[in-house]
Amino acid sequence: MQERQRLINLENISKEYDGVRVLSDINLYVRKNEFLTLLGPSGCGKTTTLRIIGGFETATTGRIIFDGADITNLPPYKRKVNTVFQKYALFPHLNVFENIAFGLKVAKRPKDEIKKRVEKLLDLVNLSQYGKRSVESLSGGQQQRIAIARALINEPEVLLLDEPLGALDLKLRQDMQLELKRMQQMLGITFIFVTHDQEEALTMSDTIVVMKDGFIQQIGTPKDVYDEPKTAFVANFIGQSNIIRGTMVRDELVNFCGADFPCVDKGFGVNAPVDVLIRPEDLLIVPSELGKLQGIVQSVLFKGVHYEMIILSNGMTFKVHSTVMQEEGSTVGLDVTPFYIHIMKPTITAPDRELEEEPV
Amino acid sequence: MSKLAFPSWAVWLMALGFAGFIALVVLSIRQNKGIKRSLFAYPYGLWIVIFTIIPLFLIGYYAFTDKTGAFTLDNFKNFWDSNYDMHKQLAEMGHNPADLGITRGLVNVDTLIYSLWMAFLCTLICLGLGYPAALFMADRNFKLGSTLVILFIIPMWMNFLLRTIAWMSLLEDNGLINSLLTGLGLPKMRLMYNSQAVLLGMVYNYLPFMVFPIYNSLNKQDNRLSEAAMDLGADEMVTFLRVTVPLSLPGVVSGITMVFMPSVTTFFIPRVLGGGNTEMFGDLIERTFLSADNWNLGSALSLIMMVLILLSLTLLRKVDPEGEGGSTI
């Protein structure tokens, strides 16, 4: 893939409210036409980051560069960025048409142009018959579409979306995920998306930025973040995982739960304490005499596509996903392919300050 | 302590009402119907019937009858021409009122027009002062906002008569302001006994009724709506005019209602702060009832007043059909 133009650059952004730090040293760039997701639990600073880009908050320190120009102190109405707000923030005193037309009316565009452009957007969000309706008479999903249409009317270069799907039910949310992705590709606009839903982030994003306590934990493609989490937090937040204390015996050999496992990671030193991450679907259940570890099945839960089993082995509980059910109380062997063992530095307290270039 | 004694008829009335209510409750329980929720509305229904509906009918009755109780429209003619009775008497005695130089008496109509004008001015000034005040109070970045709220509420804990009398000691010829002026070697000023002083007293008394409804409607406005407007390219001024103001209109309408209504019927304030020709309609009604002892004319005046207020309220509702009524403190 070719290197795309960097559209937005956040340089050493930090934010304090009354002396309390909510964002620390955020360094981040967003490429043109990228679908970038800020992901993290509530209070991690993802919305604040978005609001700083939108111009609703000013950073305590740091700069924002937009298309080569410093926009750190530019008010929201001068930025070529539009926002889809959490809970939509539609104007209750205006009808659907007037809501979408707001940006053009403020810009004093001629009437027939406004009509044409609003109708085009109503078509795009499949609500062409709803122009005259009051926004309060619409369902959550419809209000959502109006909010998107309203934000798109000024043809922004970047669309900021603050947990836009949070209020929708599961089925509708999945439909909207696909639709948003389709719109983003069709319009060729950069999307910066905020969510706490890791599945949503994995489905839609080109790049995921995982945040915690105001720090960026990891930046990467969905696959990177899932397969190669840099910290135990990322590993736990994105998908389920078994994280076990272990010792790196030497390069490509790790010891945990009293057994040695070959792996593919190196560079941790000799006999260094590490955290070992194994996804539940990567643990293999084998006949007990063939396993590197032996364990007793504690519980079995049917989850639809697979069974989730809790297996106790050498004082450690492992979560295992498998399509083959084991009897509760039976003894099984556990093994894992070297490639699926992921080694991390032990419990990260200092967050990643220097972030390497993520692969495109 | 005899002053504190409750009038015995009031005690009896209360006892009667309470006994009746208890009887109703007991009755409905014995009939195995359980206590219906609507039962609890009966005492208030009774209250409204006794103190609102019956008096309204009485006013209507008095307004359309004369002292003997016979139907007449003379009371309204007396409103239109305060010399009407005199005309009638003179004509009965065989004189031509015009020869005696007695023409139409304008006192009542003029007082009404003056009251409406004063109420209009008072409402306008209250809106002009109240809206910015409410804006400051609702502004989350303005740290003194909540202090301002309290400053507006505290004077309302005091009786409005006292507050009005307090203005006297400020505005009098030998009052605080004039003492200050003479102390500085400046000439005294006539601050009282004119329409402006009456208007000041009215604005002072009714301002909170404008501020709080507007403050409420601004306060519950979602901050994100302003942000959304700014996001779409509206600067602060355009955001204010296109989002903040339209969304606060229900508060403005109820503020106007809450100020205009008592303003038109203002009494006492003109008597304390005003001069000879600042009588307002409320005082006129009171004078007609109590000093002139003419309940029939007084009722007619009250009826005219009520019709006018009802008309202006209907007009306001037309402007803003979703008016929220009295969302006060």
Interface residues (C-beta under 8 A of the other chain):
Chain A: G54 G55 F56 P75 P76 Y77 V81 N82 T83 F85 Q86 K87 A89 L90 F91 P92 H93 F102 G103 K105 V106 A107 R150 A151 I153 N154
Chain B: D222 R224 L225 E227 A228 A229 M230 D231 L232 G233 A234 D235 V238 R242 V243 P246 L247
